[in-house]
Amino acid sequence: MAAIYSLYIINKSGGLIFYKDYGSSGRMDTNDSLRVASLWHSMHAISQQLSPTVGCLGIELLEADTFDLHCFQSLTGTKFFVVCEPGTQHMEGLLKVIYELYTDYVLKNPFYEMEMPIRCELFDINLSQATQKDRVALLGR
């Protein structure tokens, strides 16, 4: 079964505003998740500057032996990235769905302050449904 290990949302300044761990083994503590988010933000920014391709938007996929990291950056600079099992397909589509949920339930929330940690119950509920649907869709393939 293809598995999503974790989901991160980073604001344009590199601050971790949302983290969700889906893995049962090797859970990270808060400091480790902050380090991963900060490291990814820095690597993403450096890759944009070092790329020989004009208009490069940064790293979209990082493949390792034990995980894949898929990244989507919105036009506002907010980064959404998922750490999942190697070879997991269709993560780009899931990241775009997560971005839509973010715009619908976080940005339209009158009590949410920009660039601050996300604490929105409707976002959490719909995010759980989206990731569950994605897991079911991956099992069916």
Residue frames as a rotation matrix with the C-alpha (Angstrom) as fourth column:
MET 1
0.579 0.815 0.000 0.00
0.815 -0.579 0.000 0.00
0.000 0.000 -1.000 0.00
ALA 2
-0.277 -0.611 0.742 1.30
0.544 -0.736 -0.403 3.43
0.792 0.292 0.536 -0.91
ALA 3
0.368 0.370 -0.853 1.56
0.930 -0.169 0.327 5.55
-0.023 -0.913 -0.406 2.18
ILE 4
0.371 -0.230 0.900 1.84
0.007 -0.968 -0.250 9.22
0.929 0.099 -0.357 2.95
TYR 5
-0.218 -0.545 -0.809 4.27
0.847 0.307 -0.434 9.68
0.485 -0.780 0.395 5.82
SER 6
-0.201 0.108 -0.974 3.77
0.718 -0.660 -0.222 13.38
-0.666 -0.744 0.055 6.54
LEU 7
0.323 0.366 0.873 2.46
0.816 -0.574 -0.061 16.69
0.479 0.732 -0.485 5.22
TYR 8
-0.372 -0.491 -0.788 4.07
0.757 -0.651 0.048 20.10
-0.537 -0.578 0.614 5.73
ILE 9
0.601 0.405 0.689 2.87
0.696 -0.689 -0.202 23.60
0.393 0.601 -0.696 4.89
ILE 10
-0.269 -0.797 -0.541 5.50
0.885 -0.426 0.187 26.35
-0.379 -0.429 0.820 5.01
ASN 11
0.757 0.518 -0.399 4.79
0.357 -0.838 -0.413 30.07
-0.548 0.170 -0.819 4.74
LYS 12
0.854 -0.374 0.361 6.74
0.262 -0.291 -0.920 32.30
0.450 0.881 -0.150 2.35
SER 13
0.502 -0.684 0.530 9.21
-0.810 -0.587 0.010 33.20
0.304 -0.434 -0.848 5.10
GLY 14
-0.309 -0.637 -0.706 10.09
-0.365 0.765 -0.530 29.56
0.878 0.094 -0.469 5.73
GLY 15
-0.657 0.125 0.744 8.08
-0.743 0.057 -0.666 29.12
-0.125 -0.991 0.056 8.92
LEU 16
-0.880 0.370 -0.299 6.24
0.285 0.913 0.292 25.87
0.381 0.172 -0.909 9.50
ILE 17
-0.626 0.716 0.310 2.53
-0.773 -0.622 -0.125 26.70
0.103 -0.317 0.943 9.74
PHE 18
0.568 0.796 0.210 1.11
-0.814 0.581 -0.004 23.16
-0.125 -0.169 0.978 9.52
TYR 19
-0.629 -0.712 -0.312 2.45
-0.725 0.682 -0.094 19.66
0.280 0.167 -0.945 10.09
LYS 20
0.536 0.775 0.336 0.58
-0.825 0.565 0.014 16.36
-0.179 -0.285 0.942 10.03
ASP 21
-0.645 -0.761 0.068 2.26
-0.750 0.647 0.133 13.01
-0.145 0.035 -0.989 10.64
TYR 22
0.446 0.827 -0.342 0.58
-0.878 0.479 0.015 9.98
0.176 0.293 0.940 9.03
GLY 23
-0.097 -0.582 -0.808 3.29
-0.327 0.785 -0.526 7.42
0.940 0.213 -0.266 9.76
SER 24
0.897 0.442 -0.013 3.08
-0.160 0.352 0.922 5.06
0.412 -0.825 0.386 12.69
SER 25
0.589 -0.761 -0.271 6.82
0.780 0.449 0.435 4.46
-0.209 -0.468 0.858 13.03
GLY 26
-0.392 -0.896 0.210 9.62
0.918 -0.394 0.032 6.98
0.054 0.205 0.977 13.32
ARG 27
0.694 0.698 0.178 7.48
0.671 -0.716 0.191 9.89
0.261 -0.013 -0.965 14.46
MET 28
-0.394 -0.814 0.426 9.33
0.579 -0.580 -0.573 13.19
0.713 0.021 0.700 14.63
ASP 29
-0.078 0.335 -0.939 9.12
0.897 -0.388 -0.213 15.56
-0.435 -0.859 -0.271 17.52
THR 30
0.835 0.520 -0.179 8.26
0.420 -0.813 -0.405 19.23
-0.356 0.263 -0.897 17.03
ASN 31
0.316 -0.798 -0.514 11.88
-0.399 -0.603 0.691 20.35
-0.861 -0.013 -0.508 16.76
ASP 32
-0.557 -0.526 0.643 12.65
0.299 0.595 0.746 17.78
-0.775 0.608 -0.175 14.06
SER 33
0.213 0.709 0.672 9.63
0.944 0.028 -0.329 18.82
-0.252 0.704 -0.664 11.99
LEU 34
0.855 0.024 -0.517 10.71
0.010 -1.000 -0.030 22.48
-0.518 0.021 -0.855 12.28
ARG 35
-0.135 -0.986 -0.103 14.22
-0.298 -0.059 0.953 21.53
-0.945 0.159 -0.286 11.12
VAL 36
-0.408 0.049 0.912 12.90
0.726 0.623 0.291 19.58
-0.554 0.781 -0.290 8.12
ALA 37
0.651 0.729 0.212 10.65
0.724 -0.513 -0.461 22.48
-0.227 0.453 -0.862 7.09
SER 38
0.675 -0.466 -0.573 13.47
-0.286 -0.880 0.378 25.01
-0.680 -0.091 -0.727 7.45
LEU 39
-0.388 -0.859 0.334 15.92
-0.030 0.374 0.927 22.81
-0.921 0.350 -0.171 5.56
TRP 40
-0.125 0.412 0.903 13.44
0.913 0.405 -0.058 22.22
-0.389 0.816 -0.427 2.73
HIS 41
0.864 0.444 -0.238 12.66
0.350 -0.869 -0.350 25.94
-0.362 0.219 -0.906 2.46
SER 42
0.291 -0.848 -0.442 16.38
-0.462 -0.530 0.711 26.73
-0.838 -0.003 -0.546 2.17
MET 43
-0.540 -0.495 0.681 17.08
0.287 0.652 0.702 23.95
-0.791 0.574 -0.210 -0.35
HIS 44
0.282 0.755 0.592 14.09
0.891 0.024 -0.454 25.03
-0.357 0.656 -0.665 -2.43
ALA 45
0.881 0.030 -0.473 15.26
-0.033 -0.992 -0.124 28.68
-0.473 0.124 -0.872 -2.50
ILE 46
-0.079 -0.990 -0.118 18.85
-0.420 -0.074 0.905 27.73
-0.904 0.121 -0.410 -3.36
SER 47
-0.362 -0.027 0.932 17.71
0.622 0.738 0.263 25.42
-0.694 0.674 -0.251 -6.16
GLN 48
0.735 0.661 0.152 15.79
0.581 -0.498 -0.643 28.29
-0.350 0.561 -0.750 -7.76
GLN 49
0.708 -0.517 -0.482 18.94
-0.469 -0.854 0.227 30.42
-0.528 0.065 -0.847 -7.81
LEU 50
-0.278 -0.930 0.240 21.34
-0.457 0.348 0.818 27.69
-0.845 0.118 -0.522 -8.97
SER 51
0.309 0.476 0.824 19.16
0.432 0.701 -0.567 26.20
-0.848 0.531 0.011 -11.68
PRO 52
-0.793 -0.608 -0.022 20.50
0.220 -0.322 0.921 26.61
-0.567 0.726 0.389 -15.21
THR 53
-0.387 0.759 0.523 16.88
0.881 0.139 0.451 26.74
0.270 0.636 -0.723 -16.41
VAL 54
-0.942 0.107 0.319 15.42
-0.132 -0.989 -0.059 30.23
0.309 -0.098 0.946 -16.69
GLY 55
-0.174 0.943 0.282 12.25
-0.818 -0.298 0.492 30.61
0.548 -0.145 0.824 -14.63
CYS 56
-0.472 -0.052 -0.880 12.86
0.242 0.952 -0.186 27.51
0.848 -0.301 -0.436 -12.48
LEU 57
0.318 0.712 0.626 10.41
-0.529 -0.415 0.740 27.31
0.787 -0.566 0.245 -9.60
GLY 58
-0.155 -0.462 0.873 12.56
-0.982 0.165 -0.088 25.07
-0.103 -0.872 -0.479 -7.40
ILE 59
-0.959 -0.258 -0.119 12.60
-0.261 0.965 0.014 21.39
0.111 0.045 -0.993 -6.54
GLU 60
-0.032 0.998 -0.055 9.29
-0.941 -0.012 0.339 19.63
0.338 0.062 0.939 -7.16
LEU 61
0.928 0.296 -0.225 10.37
-0.228 0.932 0.283 16.05
0.293 -0.212 0.932 -6.43
LEU 62
-0.131 -0.940 0.316 13.14
-0.979 0.072 -0.192 14.64
0.158 -0.334 -0.929 -4.27
GLU 63
0.778 0.364 -0.513 13.60
-0.350 0.928 0.127 10.87
0.522 0.081 0.849 -4.61
ALA 64
-0.195 -0.802 0.565 15.52
-0.981 0.148 -0.129 8.93
0.020 -0.579 -0.815 -1.97
ASP 65
-0.806 -0.177 -0.565 15.87
-0.238 0.971 0.036 5.23
0.542 0.163 -0.824 -1.22
THR 66
-0.808 0.429 -0.404 13.33
0.589 0.549 -0.594 5.24
-0.033 -0.717 -0.696 1.60
PHE 67
0.065 0.863 -0.501 10.98
0.561 -0.447 -0.697 8.11
-0.826 -0.236 -0.513 0.69
ASP 68
-0.377 -0.058 0.924 9.86
0.819 -0.488 0.303 10.57
0.433 0.871 0.231 -1.99
LEU 69
-0.348 0.266 -0.899 9.24
0.512 -0.750 -0.420 14.24
-0.786 -0.606 0.124 -1.23
HIS 70
-0.227 0.400 0.888 6.76
0.909 -0.239 0.340 16.02
0.349 0.885 -0.310 -3.52
CYS 71
-0.549 -0.053 -0.834 6.46
0.511 -0.811 -0.285 19.81
-0.661 -0.582 0.473 -3.36
PHE 72
0.087 0.588 0.804 3.96
0.906 -0.383 0.182 22.35
0.414 0.713 -0.566 -4.65
GLN 73
-0.712 -0.323 -0.624 4.60
0.559 -0.798 -0.224 26.08
-0.425 -0.508 0.749 -4.32
SER 74
0.403 0.909 0.104 1.67
0.851 -0.330 -0.409 28.48
-0.338 0.253 -0.907 -4.65
LEU 75
0.255 -0.251 0.934 1.97
0.641 -0.680 -0.358 31.85
0.724 0.689 -0.013 -6.37
THR 76
0.831 0.106 0.547 2.12
-0.281 -0.768 0.575 33.51
0.481 -0.631 -0.609 -2.95
GLY 77
-0.140 -0.988 0.069 5.20
-0.682 0.046 -0.730 31.48
0.718 -0.150 -0.680 -1.97
THR 78
0.220 0.274 0.936 3.48
-0.885 0.461 0.073 29.09
-0.411 -0.844 0.344 0.42
LYS 79
-0.503 -0.478 -0.720 4.95
-0.723 0.690 0.047 25.60
0.474 0.544 -0.693 0.02
PHE 80
0.567 0.647 0.511 3.05
-0.779 0.623 0.075 22.36
-0.269 -0.440 0.856 0.46
PHE 81
-0.256 -0.647 -0.719 5.07
-0.806 0.553 -0.211 19.17
0.534 0.525 -0.663 0.60
VAL 82
0.793 0.546 0.270 4.33
-0.608 0.736 0.296 15.53
-0.037 -0.399 0.916 1.22
VAL 83
-0.507 -0.860 0.058 6.77
-0.861 0.509 0.019 12.84
-0.046 -0.041 -0.998 2.29
CYS 84
0.606 0.790 0.096 5.59
-0.757 0.609 -0.236 9.46
-0.245 0.070 0.967 1.01
GLU 85
0.401 -0.407 0.821 6.68
0.154 0.913 0.377 5.95
-0.903 -0.025 0.429 0.07
PRO 86
-0.603 -0.680 -0.417 9.07
-0.346 -0.248 0.905 5.74
-0.719 0.690 -0.085 -2.89
GLY 87
-0.980 0.130 0.153 7.29
0.194 0.412 0.890 5.52
0.053 0.902 -0.429 -6.23
THR 88
-0.256 0.939 -0.232 3.94
0.633 -0.018 -0.774 6.83
-0.731 -0.345 -0.589 -5.01
GLN 89
-0.705 0.067 0.707 2.04
0.652 -0.331 0.682 8.24
0.280 0.941 0.190 -7.95
HIS 90
0.040 0.848 0.529 -0.36
0.588 -0.448 0.673 11.20
0.808 0.284 -0.517 -8.25
MET 91
-0.113 -0.136 -0.984 1.00
0.957 -0.280 -0.071 13.21
-0.266 -0.950 0.162 -5.33
GLU 92
-0.968 -0.219 0.126 0.97
0.249 -0.911 0.330 16.39
0.042 0.350 0.936 -7.44
GLY 93
-0.323 0.932 0.166 -2.80
0.102 -0.140 0.985 16.09
0.941 0.335 -0.050 -7.72
LEU 94
0.297 0.390 -0.872 -3.15
0.876 0.253 0.411 15.52
0.381 -0.885 -0.267 -3.98
LEU 95
-0.573 -0.582 -0.577 -1.01
0.756 -0.648 -0.096 18.59
-0.318 -0.491 0.811 -3.26
LYS 96
-0.886 0.300 0.353 -3.25
-0.012 -0.776 0.630 20.71
0.463 0.555 0.691 -5.47
VAL 97
0.136 0.947 -0.289 -6.32
0.395 0.216 0.893 19.39
0.908 -0.236 -0.345 -3.64
ILE 98
0.056 -0.209 -0.976 -4.66
0.997 -0.042 0.066 20.28
-0.054 -0.977 0.206 -0.33
TYR 99
-0.919 -0.393 -0.022 -3.93
0.388 -0.913 0.130 23.76
-0.071 0.111 0.991 -1.69
GLU 100
-0.451 0.837 0.309 -7.61
0.011 -0.341 0.940 24.15
0.893 0.427 0.145 -2.63
LEU 101
0.360 0.545 -0.757 -8.61
0.753 0.309 0.581 23.09
0.550 -0.779 -0.299 0.88
TYR 102
-0.427 -0.633 -0.646 -6.14
0.872 -0.477 -0.110 25.62
-0.238 -0.610 0.756 2.28
THR 103
-0.952 0.076 0.295 -7.64
0.060 -0.903 0.424 28.43
0.299 0.422 0.856 0.21
ASP 104
-0.153 0.988 -0.011 -11.22
0.076 0.022 0.997 27.41
0.985 0.151 -0.078 1.01
TYR 105
0.617 0.517 -0.593 -10.98
0.514 0.306 0.801 26.71
0.595 -0.800 -0.077 4.73
VAL 106
-0.011 -0.679 -0.734 -7.94
0.964 -0.201 0.172 28.62
-0.264 -0.706 0.657 5.98
LEU 107
-0.876 -0.441 0.197 -7.58
0.481 -0.831 0.278 31.76
0.041 0.338 0.940 3.88
LYS 108
-0.366 0.822 0.437 -11.33
0.038 -0.456 0.889 32.42
0.930 0.342 0.135 3.85
ASN 109
0.190 0.357 -0.914 -11.53
0.912 0.279 0.299 31.98
0.362 -0.891 -0.273 7.62
PRO 110
0.558 0.070 0.827 -12.03
0.054 -0.997 0.048 35.47
0.828 0.018 -0.561 9.10
PHE 111
0.951 -0.176 0.255 -10.22
-0.278 -0.120 0.953 34.44
-0.138 -0.977 -0.163 12.30
TYR 112
0.570 -0.791 0.224 -7.05
0.797 0.599 0.085 33.18
-0.201 0.129 0.971 10.58
GLU 113
0.697 -0.475 -0.537 -4.04
-0.373 -0.880 0.294 35.51
-0.612 -0.005 -0.791 10.62
MET 114
0.885 -0.365 -0.288 -1.74
-0.204 0.251 -0.946 35.22
0.418 0.896 0.148 7.61
GLU 115
0.034 -0.986 -0.164 1.61
-0.407 0.137 -0.903 33.46
0.913 0.098 -0.396 8.12
MET 116
-0.235 -0.055 0.970 0.48
-0.970 0.083 -0.230 32.05
-0.068 -0.995 -0.073 11.49
PRO 117
-0.975 -0.124 0.184 0.07
-0.132 0.991 -0.029 28.36
-0.179 -0.053 -0.982 12.40
ILE 118
-0.459 0.836 -0.302 -3.09
-0.509 0.031 0.860 26.81
0.728 0.549 0.411 10.99
ARG 119
-0.946 0.318 0.069 -5.71
0.100 0.486 -0.868 25.97
-0.309 -0.814 -0.492 13.60
CYS 120
-0.398 0.825 -0.402 -8.88
-0.915 -0.387 0.113 25.36
-0.062 0.413 0.909 11.62
GLU 121
-0.347 0.316 0.883 -11.17
-0.311 0.850 -0.426 22.43
-0.885 -0.422 -0.196 12.35
LEU 122
0.732 0.676 -0.083 -12.86
-0.276 0.183 -0.943 22.44
-0.623 0.714 0.321 8.92
PHE 123
0.304 -0.726 -0.617 -9.45
-0.917 -0.046 -0.397 22.30
0.259 0.686 -0.679 7.22
ASP 124
-0.622 -0.570 0.537 -8.43
-0.727 0.675 -0.126 19.33
-0.291 -0.469 -0.834 9.39
ILE 125
0.053 0.741 0.669 -11.66
-0.195 0.665 -0.721 17.44
-0.979 -0.093 0.180 8.69
ASN 126
0.880 0.330 -0.341 -11.53
-0.361 -0.002 -0.933 17.99
-0.309 0.944 0.117 4.92
LEU 127
0.014 -0.954 -0.300 -7.81
-0.984 0.040 -0.173 17.24
0.178 0.298 -0.938 4.82
SER 128
-0.529 -0.147 0.836 -8.42
-0.490 0.857 -0.160 13.89
-0.692 -0.494 -0.526 6.53
GLN 129
0.497 0.794 0.350 -11.15
-0.063 0.435 -0.898 13.10
-0.865 0.425 0.267 4.00
ALA 130
0.733 -0.258 -0.630 -8.93
-0.681 -0.269 -0.681 14.06
0.006 0.928 -0.373 1.04
THR 131
-0.367 -0.930 0.001 -5.99
-0.929 0.367 -0.047 11.96
0.043 -0.019 -0.999 2.20
GLN 132
-0.312 0.337 0.889 -8.31
-0.267 0.866 -0.422 9.04
-0.912 -0.369 -0.180 2.96
LYS 133
0.787 0.608 -0.105 -9.84
-0.225 0.124 -0.966 9.27
-0.575 0.784 0.235 -0.54
ASP 134
0.352 -0.746 -0.565 -6.34
-0.915 -0.148 -0.375 9.39
0.197 0.649 -0.735 -2.00
ARG 135
-0.582 -0.567 0.584 -5.32
-0.704 0.710 -0.013 6.25
-0.407 -0.419 -0.812 -0.10
VAL 136
0.151 0.725 0.672 -8.45
-0.042 0.684 -0.729 4.43
-0.988 0.082 0.134 -1.29
ALA 137
0.859 0.147 -0.491 -7.78
-0.462 -0.194 -0.865 5.54
-0.223 0.970 -0.099 -4.88
LEU 138
-0.072 -0.967 -0.245 -4.17
-0.990 0.099 -0.101 4.34
0.122 0.235 -0.964 -4.64
LEU 139
-0.470 -0.042 0.882 -5.30
-0.418 0.890 -0.181 0.94
-0.777 -0.453 -0.436 -3.31
GLY 140
0.527 0.813 0.248 -7.67
-0.104 0.351 -0.930 0.54
-0.844 0.464 0.269 -6.25
ARG 141
0.608 -0.339 -0.718 -4.89
-0.794 -0.282 -0.539 0.93
-0.019 0.898 -0.440 -8.82
